[in-house]
Amino acid sequence: LRNMAGFKMDYFKGMSYDDIRPIFKKYFNSNVDFLEKTKEQMEE
């Protein structure tokens, strides 16, 4: 997540997994969507 969205490790210190998971999920899903779009464009 740090590399994907520019978050620093200090941002996550003291946070529980339940706090971090929604943030990770949001950025991970946007990356997956981008990869799927790119794959579709390559197939055309």
C-alpha positions as CSV (number, residue, x, y, z in Angstrom):
1,L,0.0,0.0,0.0
2,R,2.8,2.4,0.8
3,N,4.2,2.1,-2.7
4,M,0.8,2.1,-4.4
5,A,-0.7,5.2,-2.9
6,G,2.1,7.1,-1.4
7,F,1.4,6.3,2.2
8,K,4.3,6.4,4.6
9,M,4.8,3.6,7.1
10,D,4.4,6.1,10.0
11,Y,0.8,6.7,8.9
12,F,0.0,3.1,9.8
13,K,1.8,2.8,13.1
14,G,-0.6,2.2,16.0
15,M,-3.4,1.3,13.6
16,S,-5.1,-2.1,13.9
17,Y,-5.7,-4.4,10.9
18,D,-9.3,-3.5,10.9
19,D,-8.4,0.2,10.5
20,I,-5.9,-0.5,7.7
21,R,-7.9,-3.0,5.7
22,P,-10.6,-0.6,4.2
23,I,-7.8,1.8,3.0
24,F,-5.9,-1.1,1.4
25,K,-9.0,-2.5,-0.2
26,K,-9.9,0.8,-1.8
27,Y,-6.5,1.3,-3.4
28,F,-6.1,-2.3,-4.3
29,N,-9.4,-2.4,-6.1
30,S,-8.6,0.7,-8.1
31,N,-5.3,-1.0,-9.2
32,V,-7.1,-4.2,-10.2
33,D,-9.7,-2.2,-12.2
34,F,-6.8,-0.4,-14.0
35,L,-5.1,-3.6,-14.9
36,E,-8.3,-5.1,-16.2
37,K,-8.9,-2.0,-18.4
38,T,-5.4,-2.2,-19.7
39,K,-5.8,-5.9,-20.5
40,E,-9.0,-5.2,-22.4
41,Q,-7.3,-2.5,-24.5
42,M,-4.4,-4.8,-25.4
43,E,-6.8,-7.5,-26.6
44,E,-8.4,-5.0,-29.0
